[in-house]
Amino acid sequence: MKRRRKKKGIMLFIPGKSKKVLLAGLGNVGKRRALKLYEGDFNLVIYEPNKTLVDNFLSEVKASEGIQIEEKNLDTSSLHEEINKGIDMAVFCTPYSEEIDKWVSLCENHKLPYNRADKHGSSDFFFVSQIDKEDYSLAISTYGQNPSLSKKIREEMECYLEDKNRDKG
């Protein structure tokens, strides 16, 4: 019997300037991903009906330039409209797996890369655990299978690299 390879996506490690990302949901995972995208200079269209979550996110960003907030839940027709307006990728961080399945299908039909937080390893791209220093950048990923392991590896690598740099000095 022929073994099927797991679908592996690309790691998101691209410049964000002039890229527009739709993000649905600003819970814990959605907020972390939104902040990572914001720090990467991506333009964001965020769908989140909970004003408290929106305000909490906006309080952590320096300026809201490049951020468009839609204070409502994302639905299939809104996603279709955003695709027609020209988004470059989509990130789904809501607890509604059945709805996300519909959105993923729409993204695939339009060849639009997507990331879904509800199913590990089933996205076109992943958010990496990253170490950024002046002279290098290091990305660690378990391809969405085990985000906590990526974080643990990153933390251990940071300690190791700090020790090595101290030994040099």
Backbone as JSON Lines, residues from 0, in Angstrom:
{"i":0,"aa":"M","n":[0.83,-1.16,0.0],"ca":[0.0,0.0,0.0],"c":[0.89,1.25,0.0]}
{"i":1,"aa":"K","n":[0.54,2.19,-0.86],"ca":[1.32,3.42,-0.97],"c":[0.94,4.36,0.17]}
{"i":2,"aa":"R","n":[1.96,4.87,0.83],"ca":[1.75,5.79,1.95],"c":[1.58,7.2,1.42]}
{"i":3,"aa":"R","n":[0.54,7.89,1.88],"ca":[0.31,9.27,1.47],"c":[1.12,10.2,2.34]}
{"i":4,"aa":"R","n":[1.73,11.18,1.71],"ca":[2.48,12.18,2.47],"c":[1.53,13.17,3.1]}
{"i":5,"aa":"K","n":[1.88,13.6,4.28],"ca":[1.1,14.64,4.94],"c":[1.26,15.93,4.17]}
{"i":6,"aa":"K","n":[0.19,16.7,4.15],"ca":[0.24,18.01,3.51],"c":[1.1,18.93,4.37]}
{"i":7,"aa":"K","n":[2.14,19.47,3.8],"ca":[2.99,20.42,4.52],"c":[2.81,21.78,3.87]}
{"i":8,"aa":"G","n":[2.68,22.78,4.68],"ca":[2.53,24.12,4.16],"c":[3.85,24.86,4.19]}
{"i":9,"aa":"I","n":[3.82,26.08,3.74],"ca":[5.01,26.92,3.82],"c":[5.02,27.61,5.16]}
{"i":10,"aa":"M","n":[6.19,27.93,5.64],"ca":[6.28,28.7,6.87],"c":[6.16,30.17,6.51]}
{"i":11,"aa":"L","n":[5.38,30.91,7.27],"ca":[5.16,32.32,7.0],"c":[6.38,33.11,7.46]}
{"i":12,"aa":"F","n":[7.19,33.45,6.51],"ca":[8.43,34.18,6.79],"c":[8.67,35.09,5.6]}
{"i":13,"aa":"I","n":[7.67,35.92,5.28],"ca":[7.7,36.78,4.1],"c":[7.46,38.22,4.52]}
{"i":14,"aa":"P","n":[7.97,39.17,3.74],"ca":[7.71,40.57,4.07],"c":[6.23,40.89,3.9]}
{"i":15,"aa":"G","n":[5.69,41.65,4.84],"ca":[4.27,41.94,4.82],"c":[3.86,43.17,4.06]}
{"i":16,"aa":"K","n":[4.81,44.04,3.75],"ca":[4.47,45.28,3.06],"c":[3.58,45.0,1.87]}
{"i":17,"aa":"S","n":[2.49,45.7,1.78],"ca":[1.51,45.64,0.7],"c":[0.74,44.32,0.63]}
{"i":18,"aa":"K","n":[0.89,43.45,1.62],"ca":[0.11,42.21,1.68],"c":[-1.09,42.44,2.6]}
{"i":19,"aa":"K","n":[-2.25,41.95,2.17],"ca":[-3.47,42.14,2.94],"c":[-3.96,40.78,3.44]}
{"i":20,"aa":"V","n":[-4.17,40.68,4.75],"ca":[-4.56,39.42,5.39],"c":[-5.91,39.59,6.09]}
{"i":21,"aa":"L","n":[-6.81,38.67,5.82],"ca":[-8.07,38.62,6.55],"c":[-7.87,37.71,7.75]}
{"i":22,"aa":"L","n":[-8.29,38.16,8.93],"ca":[-8.19,37.36,10.14],"c":[-9.55,37.32,10.81]}
{"i":23,"aa":"A","n":[-10.04,36.11,11.08],"ca":[-11.34,35.95,11.76],"c":[-11.09,35.45,13.17]}
{"i":24,"aa":"G","n":[-11.5,36.24,14.16],"ca":[-11.39,35.84,15.56],"c":[-10.2,36.44,16.27]}
{"i":25,"aa":"L","n":[-10.46,37.09,17.41],"ca":[-9.38,37.7,18.2],"c":[-9.31,37.12,19.6]}
{"i":26,"aa":"G","n":[-9.59,35.82,19.73],"ca":[-9.38,35.15,21.01],"c":[-7.88,35.08,21.27]}
{"i":27,"aa":"N","n":[-7.44,34.22,22.16],"ca":[-6.02,34.13,22.5],"c":[-5.14,33.85,21.28]}
{"i":28,"aa":"V","n":[-5.49,32.83,20.51],"ca":[-4.69,32.46,19.33],"c":[-4.79,33.54,18.27]}
{"i":29,"aa":"G","n":[-6.01,34.02,18.0],"ca":[-6.21,35.05,16.99],"c":[-5.44,36.32,17.3]}
{"i":30,"aa":"K","n":[-5.44,36.7,18.57],"ca":[-4.71,37.91,18.97],"c":[-3.21,37.74,18.76]}
{"i":31,"aa":"R","n":[-2.66,36.57,19.15],"ca":[-1.22,36.33,18.93],"c":[-0.88,36.4,17.44]}
{"i":32,"aa":"R","n":[-1.71,35.79,16.63],"ca":[-1.44,35.8,15.19],"c":[-1.61,37.2,14.61]}
{"i":33,"aa":"A","n":[-2.61,37.93,15.07],"ca":[-2.82,39.3,14.6],"c":[-1.62,40.18,14.97]}
{"i":34,"aa":"L","n":[-1.11,40.03,16.18],"ca":[0.06,40.82,16.6],"c":[1.29,40.46,15.77]}
{"i":35,"aa":"K","n":[1.46,39.17,15.49],"ca":[2.61,38.74,14.68],"c":[2.5,39.32,13.26]}
{"i":36,"aa":"L","n":[1.3,39.3,12.7],"ca":[1.09,39.87,11.36],"c":[1.3,41.38,11.39]}
{"i":37,"aa":"Y","n":[0.79,42.04,12.43],"ca":[0.95,43.49,12.56],"c":[2.43,43.85,12.65]}
{"i":38,"aa":"E","n":[3.18,43.1,13.46],"ca":[4.62,43.35,13.59],"c":[5.35,43.11,12.27]}
{"i":39,"aa":"G","n":[4.8,42.26,11.43],"ca":[5.39,41.98,10.12],"c":[4.94,42.94,9.04]}
{"i":40,"aa":"D","n":[4.27,44.02,9.41],"ca":[3.81,45.05,8.49],"c":[2.73,44.6,7.51]}
{"i":41,"aa":"F","n":[1.97,43.59,7.86],"ca":[0.85,43.18,7.01],"c":[-0.32,44.12,7.25]}
{"i":42,"aa":"N","n":[-1.11,44.36,6.22],"ca":[-2.37,45.08,6.37],"c":[-3.41,44.06,6.8]}
{"i":43,"aa":"L","n":[-4.18,44.38,7.83],"ca":[-5.12,43.42,8.41],"c":[-6.57,43.85,8.23]}
{"i":44,"aa":"V","n":[-7.41,42.88,7.89],"ca":[-8.86,43.03,7.93],"c":[-9.31,42.02,8.97]}
{"i":45,"aa":"I","n":[-9.77,42.51,10.12],"ca":[-10.1,41.64,11.25],"c":[-11.61,41.59,11.46]}
{"i":46,"aa":"Y","n":[-12.15,40.39,11.49],"ca":[-13.55,40.17,11.8],"c":[-13.66,39.65,13.22]}
{"i":47,"aa":"E","n":[-14.25,40.45,14.09],"ca":[-14.43,40.06,15.49],"c":[-15.61,40.85,16.06]}
{"i":48,"aa":"P","n":[-16.69,40.17,16.49],"ca":[-17.85,40.89,17.01],"c":[-17.7,41.39,18.45]}
{"i":49,"aa":"N","n":[-16.76,40.84,19.2],"ca":[-16.6,41.18,20.61],"c":[-15.76,42.45,20.76]}
{"i":50,"aa":"K","n":[-16.42,43.55,21.11],"ca":[-15.73,44.85,21.21],"c":[-14.6,44.83,22.24]}
{"i":51,"aa":"T","n":[-14.76,44.09,23.32],"ca":[-13.72,44.0,24.34],"c":[-12.45,43.38,23.76]}
{"i":52,"aa":"L","n":[-12.59,42.31,22.98],"ca":[-11.42,41.69,22.35],"c":[-10.76,42.64,21.35]}
{"i":53,"aa":"V","n":[-11.59,43.37,20.6],"ca":[-11.06,44.34,19.63],"c":[-10.28,45.43,20.36]}
{"i":54,"aa":"D","n":[-10.87,46.0,21.41],"ca":[-10.21,47.06,22.18],"c":[-8.91,46.56,22.81]}
{"i":55,"aa":"N","n":[-8.93,45.34,23.32],"ca":[-7.75,44.73,23.92],"c":[-6.62,44.61,22.89]}
{"i":56,"aa":"F","n":[-6.96,44.16,21.69],"ca":[-5.96,44.05,20.62],"c":[-5.43,45.43,20.24]}
{"i":57,"aa":"L","n":[-6.33,46.38,20.02],"ca":[-5.91,47.71,19.59],"c":[-5.05,48.41,20.64]}
{"i":58,"aa":"S","n":[-5.24,48.07,21.92],"ca":[-4.43,48.69,22.98],"c":[-2.98,48.21,22.91]}
{"i":59,"aa":"E","n":[-2.73,47.08,22.25],"ca":[-1.37,46.53,22.18],"c":[-0.61,46.94,20.92]}
{"i":60,"aa":"V","n":[-1.28,47.58,19.98],"ca":[-0.59,48.03,18.77],"c":[-0.31,49.52,18.88]}
{"i":61,"aa":"K","n":[0.79,49.94,18.28],"ca":[1.2,51.35,18.41],"c":[0.26,52.29,17.68]}
{"i":62,"aa":"A","n":[-0.18,51.89,16.5],"ca":[-1.09,52.7,15.7],"c":[-2.0,51.75,14.94]}
{"i":63,"aa":"S","n":[-3.19,52.2,14.64],"ca":[-4.12,51.31,13.95],"c":[-4.03,51.46,12.43]}
{"i":64,"aa":"E","n":[-2.99,52.13,11.96],"ca":[-2.79,52.25,10.51],"c":[-2.57,50.86,9.92]}
{"i":65,"aa":"G","n":[-3.28,50.57,8.84],"ca":[-3.16,49.26,8.21],"c":[-4.04,48.2,8.84]}
{"i":66,"aa":"I","n":[-4.91,48.62,9.78],"ca":[-5.82,47.68,10.42],"c":[-7.26,48.13,10.18]}
{"i":67,"aa":"Q","n":[-8.03,47.24,9.59],"ca":[-9.46,47.5,9.37],"c":[-10.23,46.51,10.24]}
{"i":68,"aa":"I","n":[-11.11,47.02,11.07],"ca":[-11.88,46.17,11.98],"c":[-13.33,46.09,11.48]}
{"i":69,"aa":"E","n":[-13.83,44.87,11.37],"ca":[-15.24,44.62,11.08],"c":[-15.8,43.99,12.35]}
{"i":70,"aa":"E","n":[-16.62,44.74,13.09],"ca":[-17.13,44.23,14.37],"c":[-18.33,43.33,14.14]}
{"i":71,"aa":"K","n":[-18.06,42.19,13.5],"ca":[-19.08,41.17,13.26],"c":[-18.37,39.86,12.98]}
{"i":72,"aa":"N","n":[-19.14,38.77,13.04],"ca":[-18.58,37.46,12.7],"c":[-18.36,37.37,11.21]}
{"i":73,"aa":"L","n":[-17.32,36.69,10.81],"ca":[-17.1,36.42,9.4],"c":[-18.13,35.39,8.94]}
{"i":74,"aa":"D","n":[-18.69,35.6,7.76],"ca":[-19.54,34.58,7.15],"c":[-19.05,34.37,5.72]}
{"i":75,"aa":"T","n":[-19.6,33.38,5.05],"ca":[-19.11,33.01,3.72],"c":[-19.26,34.15,2.73]}
{"i":76,"aa":"S","n":[-20.36,34.89,2.79],"ca":[-20.54,36.0,1.83],"c":[-19.53,37.12,2.1]}
{"i":77,"aa":"S","n":[-19.24,37.4,3.37],"ca":[-18.23,38.43,3.69],"c":[-16.85,38.0,3.22]}
{"i":78,"aa":"L","n":[-16.53,36.71,3.4],"ca":[-15.24,36.2,2.92],"c":[-15.15,36.33,1.41]}
{"i":79,"aa":"H","n":[-16.24,36.0,0.73],"ca":[-16.25,36.11,-0.74],"c":[-16.03,37.55,-1.17]}
{"i":80,"aa":"E","n":[-16.68,38.5,-0.48],"ca":[-16.48,39.93,-0.78],"c":[-15.02,40.33,-0.58]}
{"i":81,"aa":"E","n":[-14.42,39.89,0.54],"ca":[-13.02,40.24,0.83],"c":[-12.08,39.64,-0.22]}
{"i":82,"aa":"I","n":[-12.37,38.42,-0.66],"ca":[-11.55,37.8,-1.71],"c":[-11.64,38.63,-2.98]}
{"i":83,"aa":"N","n":[-12.85,39.08,-3.32],"ca":[-13.03,39.91,-4.52],"c":[-12.35,41.27,-4.39]}
{"i":84,"aa":"K","n":[-12.23,41.78,-3.16],"ca":[-11.54,43.05,-2.93],"c":[-10.03,42.89,-3.02]}
{"i":85,"aa":"G","n":[-9.53,41.65,-2.89],"ca":[-8.1,41.43,-3.08],"c":[-7.3,41.14,-1.83]}
{"i":86,"aa":"I","n":[-7.74,40.22,-0.99],"ca":[-6.89,39.8,0.12],"c":[-5.85,38.81,-0.4]}
{"i":87,"aa":"D","n":[-4.71,38.73,0.28],"ca":[-3.62,37.85,-0.15],"c":[-3.61,36.52,0.58]}
{"i":88,"aa":"M","n":[-4.18,36.48,1.78],"ca":[-4.26,35.23,2.54],"c":[-5.29,35.41,3.65]}
{"i":89,"aa":"A","n":[-5.7,34.27,4.24],"ca":[-6.72,34.31,5.29],"c":[-6.26,33.48,6.48]}
{"i":90,"aa":"V","n":[-6.63,33.95,7.68],"ca":[-6.3,33.26,8.93],"c":[-7.6,33.11,9.72]}
{"i":91,"aa":"F","n":[-7.94,31.86,10.05],"ca":[-9.2,31.58,10.74],"c":[-8.93,31.1,12.16]}
{"i":92,"aa":"C","n":[-9.35,31.9,13.14],"ca":[-9.1,31.59,14.56],"c":[-10.4,31.61,15.35]}
{"i":93,"aa":"T","n":[-11.41,30.98,14.81],"ca":[-12.69,30.9,15.51],"c":[-12.94,29.46,15.93]}
{"i":94,"aa":"P","n":[-13.85,29.23,16.87],"ca":[-14.12,27.86,17.32],"c":[-15.14,27.12,16.44]}
{"i":95,"aa":"Y","n":[-15.49,27.67,15.3],"ca":[-16.55,27.1,14.47],"c":[-15.97,26.28,13.32]}
{"i":96,"aa":"S","n":[-15.57,25.04,13.61],"ca":[-14.9,24.19,12.62],"c":[-15.72,23.96,11.36]}
{"i":97,"aa":"E","n":[-17.02,23.76,11.51],"ca":[-17.86,23.52,10.32],"c":[-17.86,24.74,9.42]}
{"i":98,"aa":"E","n":[-17.92,25.91,10.02],"ca":[-17.89,27.15,9.23],"c":[-16.52,27.32,8.58]}
{"i":99,"aa":"I","n":[-15.48,27.05,9.34],"ca":[-14.12,27.16,8.8],"c":[-13.94,26.21,7.62]}
{"i":100,"aa":"D","n":[-14.52,25.01,7.68],"ca":[-14.45,24.08,6.54],"c":[-15.0,24.73,5.27]}
{"i":101,"aa":"K","n":[-16.1,25.46,5.39],"ca":[-16.69,26.17,4.23],"c":[-15.74,27.26,3.74]}
{"i":102,"aa":"W","n":[-15.14,28.0,4.69],"ca":[-14.23,29.08,4.31],"c":[-13.0,28.53,3.62]}
{"i":103,"aa":"V","n":[-12.48,27.41,4.15],"ca":[-11.3,26.78,3.55],"c":[-11.61,26.35,2.13]}
{"i":104,"aa":"S","n":[-12.78,25.77,1.92],"ca":[-13.19,25.35,0.58],"c":[-13.22,26.55,-0.38]}
{"i":105,"aa":"L","n":[-13.76,27.66,0.09],"ca":[-13.8,28.88,-0.72],"c":[-12.39,29.38,-1.03]}
{"i":106,"aa":"C","n":[-11.53,29.36,-0.03],"ca":[-10.13,29.77,-0.23],"c":[-9.45,28.87,-1.26]}
{"i":107,"aa":"E","n":[-9.64,27.57,-1.12],"ca":[-9.02,26.63,-2.06],"c":[-9.52,26.85,-3.48]}
{"i":108,"aa":"N","n":[-10.82,27.14,-3.64],"ca":[-11.39,27.41,-4.97],"c":[-10.77,28.65,-5.6]}
{"i":109,"aa":"H","n":[-10.37,29.61,-4.76],"ca":[-9.76,30.86,-5.26],"c":[-8.23,30.83,-5.16]}
{"i":110,"aa":"K","n":[-7.67,29.67,-4.83],"ca":[-6.21,29.52,-4.69],"c":[-5.63,30.55,-3.72]}
{"i":111,"aa":"L","n":[-6.35,30.78,-2.64],"ca":[-5.96,31.74,-1.61],"c":[-5.36,30.98,-0.43]}
{"i":112,"aa":"P","n":[-4.1,31.25,-0.06],"ca":[-3.5,30.56,1.08],"c":[-4.24,30.87,2.38]}
{"i":113,"aa":"Y","n":[-4.36,29.86,3.23],"ca":[-5.08,30.04,4.48],"c":[-4.36,29.34,5.62]}
{"i":114,"aa":"N","n":[-4.69,29.78,6.83],"ca":[-4.21,29.15,8.05],"c":[-5.43,28.98,8.95]}
{"i":115,"aa":"R","n":[-5.59,27.79,9.48],"ca":[-6.71,27.54,10.4],"c":[-6.17,27.08,11.73]}
{"i":116,"aa":"A","n":[-6.67,27.69,12.8],"ca":[-6.16,27.39,14.14],"c":[-6.81,26.15,14.75]}
{"i":117,"aa":"D","n":[-7.93,25.71,14.19],"ca":[-8.68,24.63,14.83],"c":[-8.18,23.23,14.5]}
{"i":118,"aa":"K","n":[-7.41,23.06,13.43],"ca":[-6.91,21.74,13.05],"c":[-5.41,21.83,12.78]}
{"i":119,"aa":"H","n":[-4.61,21.27,13.67],"ca":[-3.16,21.32,13.52],"c":[-2.73,20.62,12.24]}
{"i":120,"aa":"G","n":[-1.83,21.24,11.51],"ca":[-1.24,20.62,10.33],"c":[-2.09,20.66,9.08]}
{"i":121,"aa":"S","n":[-3.21,21.39,9.09],"ca":[-4.07,21.4,7.91],"c":[-4.17,22.8,7.3]}
{"i":122,"aa":"S","n":[-3.06,23.5,7.25],"ca":[-3.03,24.86,6.72],"c":[-2.03,24.97,5.58]}
{"i":123,"aa":"D","n":[-2.19,26.02,4.77],"ca":[-1.25,26.26,3.68],"c":[0.04,26.92,4.17]}
{"i":124,"aa":"F","n":[-0.04,27.64,5.28],"ca":[1.15,28.26,5.85],"c":[1.03,28.23,7.36]}
{"i":125,"aa":"F","n":[2.15,28.38,8.04],"ca":[2.18,28.27,9.49],"c":[2.88,29.48,10.09]}
{"i":126,"aa":"F","n":[2.56,29.75,11.32],"ca":[3.24,30.8,12.07],"c":[4.38,30.15,12.84]}
{"i":127,"aa":"V","n":[5.55,30.62,12.58],"ca":[6.74,30.0,13.17],"c":[7.05,30.62,14.53]}
{"i":128,"aa":"S","n":[7.75,29.86,15.34],"ca":[8.3,30.38,16.58],"c":[9.66,30.95,16.17]}
{"i":129,"aa":"Q","n":[9.88,32.21,16.44],"ca":[10.99,32.92,15.8],"c":[11.93,33.57,16.81]}
{"i":130,"aa":"I","n":[13.21,33.52,16.48],"ca":[14.23,34.24,17.24],"c":[14.8,35.29,16.3]}
{"i":131,"aa":"D","n":[14.69,36.55,16.67],"ca":[15.22,37.64,15.84],"c":[16.33,38.35,16.59]}
{"i":132,"aa":"K","n":[17.5,38.36,16.01],"ca":[18.64,39.09,16.55],"c":[19.14,40.04,15.47]}
{"i":133,"aa":"E","n":[20.1,40.89,15.84],"ca":[20.63,41.85,14.87],"c":[21.21,41.19,13.63]}
{"i":134,"aa":"D","n":[21.97,40.13,13.83],"ca":[22.7,39.54,12.7],"c":[22.11,38.22,12.18]}
{"i":135,"aa":"Y","n":[20.99,37.78,12.73],"ca":[20.36,36.57,12.2],"c":[18.9,36.48,12.67]}
{"i":136,"aa":"S","n":[18.18,35.63,11.98],"ca":[16.81,35.3,12.36],"c":[16.66,33.8,12.22]}
{"i":137,"aa":"L","n":[16.07,33.18,13.22],"ca":[15.93,31.73,13.24],"c":[14.45,31.39,13.42]}
{"i":138,"aa":"A","n":[13.92,30.53,12.54],"ca":[12.52,30.13,12.62],"c":[12.43,28.65,12.95]}
{"i":139,"aa":"I","n":[11.53,28.32,13.86],"ca":[11.33,26.93,14.29],"c":[9.86,26.59,14.07]}
{"i":140,"aa":"S","n":[9.6,25.43,13.48],"ca":[8.22,25.03,13.25],"c":[8.06,23.52,13.34]}
{"i":141,"aa":"T","n":[6.93,23.11,13.85],"ca":[6.54,21.7,13.83],"c":[5.41,21.54,12.8]}
{"i":142,"aa":"Y","n":[5.38,22.44,11.82],"ca":[4.36,22.45,10.76],"c":[2.95,22.45,11.32]}
{"i":143,"aa":"G","n":[2.75,23.18,12.4],"ca":[1.43,23.31,12.99],"c":[0.99,22.12,13.82]}
{"i":144,"aa":"Q","n":[1.8,21.08,13.91],"ca":[1.41,19.88,14.64],"c":[1.5,20.06,16.15]}
{"i":145,"aa":"N","n":[2.49,20.85,16.61],"ca":[2.71,20.96,18.05],"c":[3.3,22.34,18.38]}
{"i":146,"aa":"P","n":[2.46,23.38,18.39],"ca":[2.96,24.74,18.64],"c":[3.7,24.89,19.97]}
{"i":147,"aa":"S","n":[3.28,24.17,21.0],"ca":[3.96,24.31,22.29],"c":[5.38,23.73,22.23]}
{"i":148,"aa":"L","n":[5.58,22.7,21.42],"ca":[6.93,22.16,21.24],"c":[7.81,23.18,20.5]}
{"i":149,"aa":"S","n":[7.25,23.84,19.49],"ca":[8.01,24.88,18.78],"c":[8.46,25.96,19.75]}
{"i":150,"aa":"K","n":[7.55,26.36,20.63],"ca":[7.88,27.4,21.62],"c":[8.99,26.91,22.55]}
{"i":151,"aa":"K","n":[8.88,25.66,23.02],"ca":[9.89,25.11,23.93],"c":[11.26,25.04,23.24]}
{"i":152,"aa":"I","n":[11.29,24.59,21.99],"ca":[12.55,24.52,21.24],"c":[13.14,25.93,21.09]}
{"i":153,"aa":"R","n":[12.27,26.91,20.77],"ca":[12.74,28.29,20.61],"c":[13.36,28.8,21.91]}
{"i":154,"aa":"E","n":[12.68,28.57,23.02],"ca":[13.19,29.04,24.31],"c":[14.54,28.39,24.64]}
{"i":155,"aa":"E","n":[14.67,27.1,24.37],"ca":[15.93,26.41,24.64],"c":[17.04,26.9,23.71]}
{"i":156,"aa":"M","n":[16.69,27.16,22.45],"ca":[17.68,27.69,21.5],"c":[18.14,29.08,21.92]}
{"i":157,"aa":"E","n":[17.2,29.9,22.4],"ca":[17.57,31.25,22.86],"c":[18.57,31.16,24.01]}
{"i":158,"aa":"C","n":[18.31,30.29,24.96],"ca":[19.24,30.11,26.09],"c":[20.6,29.63,25.6]}
{"i":159,"aa":"Y","n":[20.59,28.65,24.72],"ca":[21.83,28.1,24.17],"c":[22.63,29.18,23.44]}
{"i":160,"aa":"L","n":[21.96,29.96,22.6],"ca":[22.65,31.0,21.83],"c":[23.16,32.12,22.74]}
{"i":161,"aa":"E","n":[22.4,32.46,23.77],"ca":[22.87,33.48,24.73],"c":[24.12,32.99,25.45]}
{"i":162,"aa":"D","n":[24.12,31.72,25.86],"ca":[25.3,31.14,26.52],"c":[26.51,31.16,25.59]}
{"i":163,"aa":"K","n":[26.31,30.8,24.33],"ca":[27.4,30.78,23.35],"c":[27.95,32.19,23.13]}
{"i":164,"aa":"N","n":[27.06,33.17,23.04],"ca":[27.5,34.55,22.85],"c":[28.26,35.06,24.07]}
{"i":165,"aa":"R","n":[27.84,34.66,25.27],"ca":[28.55,35.05,26.49],"c":[29.94,34.43,26.52]}
{"i":166,"aa":"D","n":[30.05,33.17,26.1],"ca":[31.34,32.48,26.06],"c":[32.31,33.17,25.09]}
{"i":167,"aa":"K","n":[31.77,33.74,24.01],"ca":[32.6,34.44,23.02],"c":[33.19,35.72,23.6]}
{"i":168,"aa":"G","n":[32.34,36.43,24.36],"ca":[32.7,37.75,24.86],"c":[33.61,37.69,25.99]}
